[in-house]
């Protein structure tokens, strides 16, 4: 009996004695029982024993039982790759913030434990793809990638041999880089309008992001939260001569205006 | 340190009973030898090893009783499918197998960056007994290395890949 076979390969067992017997091949991954003719070569057909693992073998007849064992190793050719990419959505320009991990399997679903090269590629429209190669250890490989500086969807591909798996990673604008507002009189009010708000890579900040305007006049303080609409925030507030007006979004503080009219 | 931690904490959880009772396997847990950037917390390592050892109990009972439902708590995915198929084949053949694990030497090898899988290796010694029609055909002693991948479920880590690796 061979010491090991590749998953799904045929093999034969030489048997002694005569008459009929029964072959048992038992492991957690698979069980086979086969009636056999003793005294000849017992053939286990191609595709019969395919789950990788260690198997105990019994060959029994009316008068005796012989034992042995056989290891089934994964097929060499990768047929499937399990690929997990995280996160599915993140801000632009983050270093090593996208991770991918992969497990490589043969056509029978066995983890291929011999080292293999897995290629990871993260492609963004309008910029050169990032590529990394990692060797599997016991069937597992991983990588880390930077998010792009431009917002948009990226394709994250893990490839081994002819097999690949793709995940989509959404890259959204980061925090505002700076905020600049302009003020003009509108009757007895002040109209405040920001310039288009962008992150530090120049991406427009998403509509709905809250911009906070604060007017301080003597001991009075008025705060107005306004969502970005078409990239800008605008609001009208009461005009007070000598008032100080500031603008902020999240942790980013914009310019300050002193109303002198 | 991890092994010490496991053994110390095991005092509270009953783990040493595994090692003290004659019927139970001896368990040695090595320091993790991790590839990957994710830090492995000791509580996570403890839970993974404990859940993995529990899975041997479940597997042994399931294969002995030919009851695939006993796999539900500890196995998932391809590991569960393969074990369930084995049980089905055993039932059809009218046989039972009894797996008795005698010792485990466990080491965690990989914690995936996103935290959704942990891989470990186990140099395990076990006995497997085959019975057909109620008659024992004998017991074999096995020493082999298992490569195991566990993934988190609601309350525990469950075995997703369970594969012996040829030495």
Interface residues (C-beta under 8 A of the other chain):
Chain A: X4 X22 X24 X26 X27 X28 X29 X30 X31 X32 X33 X51 X52 X53 X54 X56 X58 X60 X65 X67 X69 X71 X72 X73 X84 X85 X86 X96 X99 X100 X101 X103 X109 X110 X111 X113 X137 X138 X139 X140 X142 X144
Chain B: X35 X36 X37 X59 X63 X78 X82 X83 X85 X86 X89 X90 X93 X95 X97 X99 X109 X110 X112 X113 X114 X116 X117 X119 X121 X128 X130 X132 X137 X138 X140 X142 X144 X147 X149 X161 X162 X163 X164 X165 X166 X167
